[in-house]
Amino acid sequence: MLQIKSIDPKTLPVPELHQLLLSAVAPRPIALASTIDSEGQVNLSPFSFFNVFSANPPILIFSPARRGRDNTTKHTYENAKANPEVVINIVNYDIVEQMSLSSTEYDKEVNEFVKAGFTQVPSEIVRPPRVGEAPISFECSVDKVVALGDQGGAGNLVICKVERIHIQTKYLSEAGKLDTEKLDLVARMGSSWYCRANGDALFEIPKPTFNKGIGVDQLPKHVLKSTILNGNHLGRLGNLEKLPGDERIEKLINSREIATILKMDNELEKRNRLHQHALMAIEKNDLEHALGILCCLD
């Protein structure tokens, strides 16, 4: 006989109910939403309370919920009310780490495009920019914002009408249709789990919720031009809380392994060798060591 645990949601603390719902109602697609405030300041943030609800008219809805811990509202919600326009960028595996980094609760004046290392591309119809690396972007006007409550954890439905669609052509089939296998989309599960709509189904990314990562913009400039480290690697490094100290860098510079590389005359080969060593450290999840290696080169 099956054993069932029945729960009255009113008896659960909001954080516990929140995690139960997110683990049970999954996978959920991710809206990487770009908005601007009344002064033109750009904000970029991901939301997994998101889906498509109509084709005629084309309607997407996402929900930036009130924070459960203090009942405050998110910048995206405030921006959508002040300037009723949004770009919803679709997330695939190639940009999932950078997307995760953009979920960090930076101060209002911080541009998450810069922190996450995304390219800010001007939109054609609306004021908020779109994410250049996204496989698909939807420029939308905000039809209305519906508050579902006034307590912590309450959702706010941002009902968006699609005004323009941008698709990277490499994700199209020979027939000109979106190719699901090429898209390699990802979705949110419960806690820190994600799933992938291609290849391995599940993978885990530490959520940058309780700390502020340094951001991709704080990495050594030569890293941004790397042909060895990709956007996911940069996003993971950008989630570290601080750069390595001078003492740690000096120790690495004087190590036999790194000193040999730094003595190389060919600058490109020197940089690539350093990036390869950093990549090996990243693949072992030794992120602090990887960043220390990269900081050995100005």
N, C-alpha and C positions, 0 to 999 in steps of 0.2 A: 504494500500500500504506500502511495506517495505521501511524503510528509511535507506539508506546506506551512510556511511562516507567513502569517497575515499581519499587516501593519497598518495602523491608522496614522496617516502622514502628520496629523495634528499632534501626535505624541512624540515626534522626533525633533531634535534641535535642527535648525535650518542648515548648518554645515553638513550634518549627517544625512539629511534628506537630499541636499544638493548632490553629494557624492553618490548616493544610491541612484538617483535619477540619471546622472551622467554615465554611470557604469551600465545601467540597464538600457537606456535609450541610446544606442550606439550601433554602428559608427555614425558620426555626424559630419557632414561636409563643413568646410571652414571658409568663412568670408573674411578675407583680409581687407578691411574697410579703411579707405582713405577719406578724411573729411578736413574741413578747414573751419576755424572759428571766425568771429565777427571782425577780427583784425588781420585775417589772412594767414594765421599760423597753421601749418600743416600737422595733422595727426594721422598715424597709421596704427591699427590695432586689429588682431584677429578675434573672431567670434564663431563658436561652434553651435550656438542656437541660431541656425541658419538653414534656409532651403528656398526652393522655387515653389511658388504657389499658383501661378497663372501664366498662360502663354498669350492670352488675348483679353486684356492687355498683359504684356510681359511683366510679371511682378515677382520680385525677390523680397524676402523678409528676414531680417536678423534682429537679435535682441541683446543690447548691452544692458545687462541686469544691474540693479543696485547692488553694491558691495554688501555682503552679508555681515562683515565684521563691524562696519560703522555706518551703514545705510547711506553712503555717499554715492553720487552718480559718476559715470565715466565721461572722459573728455569727448568720446565719440557721440554719446547721447546728447551732451550739451551742444556740440557743434551741429548735429543734425537738426536741432531745433532752431539754432541761431542762423544757420545757412543750410536750407533744405536740399542739399546735394551730397552725393556720395559716390565713390567708385568702389565697387566690390570686385576684388581681385581673387581669382581662384588659385588654390595652393596645390602644387604637386610635389613629388619627392625631391626634386632638384632644389627647392627653396624652403623645405620644411624647417631646417634648423634656423635659418634667418627669420622665418615667420615666427618661430617660437621666441627668438630673442626680442622681436618687436612687441611681444605681449608684456614685457617688463613695464612696470608702472613708473615711467620716467616723469619728471616734472612737465608741466603744461607747455613750457617754452622749448622743450627738447623735440627735435624732429626725428621720429623713429625711422624714417627712410635712411637717414645718415647713420644712426646707431646700428641698424641691421644690415647696412651695406647694399641697400636697394637703389635702383636707378629711378629717379623721379621724372616721369614723362608727362608733359602737358596733355590735358584732355581736350577733346574737340567741342564738347557741348557744355560740360559742367566745370566749375572752378577747381575742385580737388584734383590733384594729379593721380596718375595711375602708376602701378608698379611695372617697370619695364621687363622684369624677369618673369612675370606671371604668364602662364600659358594662355589665359583668357582673362579679360577685364571687362566689366560692365559699368558704363557710365550711367548713373541713375539720378532722377529727380526724386525727392522724398515726398510721397503723397500725403502721409500723415505719420505721426508718432503716437502710439497708444500705450499709456501706462497701465500695467496690470495690477499695480498696488503701490503703496507708499512706504513699505517696510523693507528692511534688508533682505536681498534675495529676490525681490519682485522684478519681473521682466519689463522691458520697454520695447514694444514692437515697432521697429523702424520699417515702414512699408514703402518699398522702393519700386519705381517704374523705370524699366530699362529704356534708355534713350539712344545708346550706341554700344556696340559690341566689338571688341578687339580680340583677334585670335592670332597667335603665332602660327604661321602656315606649316611649320614642321610638325605640328600636331594634327594635321589633316591627312586623311587617306587619299588615295589616288582619285577617288570619286568626289573629293572636296568636302567630306564629312569629318566631324571630329572622330579621331581614332582613340578609343578607350585605352588600348594597350600602349600607345605612344604617350598619352596624357600622363599615365603613372600617378594618378591622384592619390591623395592621402586624406584620412579622416580621423576625428578625435574619438577616443574611447574614454573610459573612466580614468581618474587619477592622472598619471603621467604617460599613459599608453596611447599609441596611435596605431592605425592600420594602414596598409598600403594596398592599393587596388592593382597590384602587379607584383609578381615575384613573392618574396617573403611577406606574409600577411601582417605580422606584428613587429613593432619596434618601440623602444622607449627613449624619450628625451626628457631630461630633467627640466622642469618648468622654472623659468626665471621669475618666480612670483615674489619671493621673499628677499631677493637681493637685486641690486642694480648692476648688471654687467657693464664692463668698460665700454662695450660697443665696438663694432668693426672699425669705426673711425679712429679709435685709439691704438690700433695695431700698427706696427712699423710700416711705413709707406710702401716698402718694397714688397710686402706681403700682398697688397692689393693688386699687384701686377703679376702675381704668380701664375704659372702654367701647370703647377703641380698641386697646389692647394685649391680646392673648389669652394663655392659659396657655403656649403654645409660645414666645411672645416673652419672657415672664417666665422660663421655664426656660432660654432661651438666655442672657439677661442674668445669671441666677443662676449660670451656669457660669463667669463671669469670676472671676479670682483675687483681685481687690481693687477697692475703690471708687476713683474718681478723686480725686486730691489737691486740696487747697484752691486751689493755683495754677491748675490746669486749670479748675476750676469758676469761679473768679473771672474768668478770661479769657473763658469762655463767657458769663457774666453780662454782661460789658461789651461783648460783640459786638453789632453792630447788630441782627442777626436775633433773638437771644434777649432783648435789652434791650427791644425793642419789645413782645414778648409779655408780659414781666414787668410792664410799665406798665399793662396792661389792668385795668380795674376789676372786671369780671365774673370771679369766681374760677373758675367752672366752665368758661367759655370759655377763660380763661387756661390752665387745666390741660389741656383738650382740644387746644388749639393746640400746647402743649409736647409732648404725647403723639404728635401727628401728626408733628412734626419728628423725634421719637425713632424712630417707626415707619419713616420714610424712611431713617434711618441703619441700622436693623436690616435692612431689605430690601437694603441695599447691603453687609451683613455688617460694617459699621463699628460693632461693639458697644461699644467703649470710648467713642466719640463719643456714641452713643445714651444710654449710662448717664450720661455727663457732662451731657447736656442735662436728663435727668430729675432730676439732683441739684441743678439750679439753683433748684428750687422746694422749699421746706421741707415 
